[in-house]
Amino acid sequence: MVGEENIVEMTPNRSNNYCCGGGGGFLQSGFTEERRAYGKVKFDQIAATGAHYCITGCHNCHAQVHDIGHHFGGTYNTVHIWTLICLSLGILGPNERAYLGDDLREVNVFHPETAL
């Protein structure tokens, strides 16, 4: 997972990237099917990369990308960027590994709770 060779950019990206459809209150709006239909564009974009992980920067994106992945049968894992940072620093608690794939869930790093 570490290294430039493991980064897969979506196309289009940066300022031309597609919205996931979960922001602006839409995630909590109650219009689940409409939100998922809008998010299908993002799902297709993520799936086209073939990546094993989709790294998100905010809670709404994380929840939406995770939901559309599950709903449309995606094979990627969705993680917050801070989850990977905490994992690399050895401070990711055992209960914070729920969204990690099997390849990272059991990474043996020091954590104060596991040292007790």
Secondary structure, 3 states (H helix, E strand, C coil): CCCHHHCCCCCCCHHHCCCCCCCCCHHHCCCHHHHHHHHHHHHHHHHHHCCCEEEECCHHHHHHHHHHHHHCCCCCEEEEHHHHHHHHHCCCCHHHCCCCCHHHHCCCCCCHHHHC
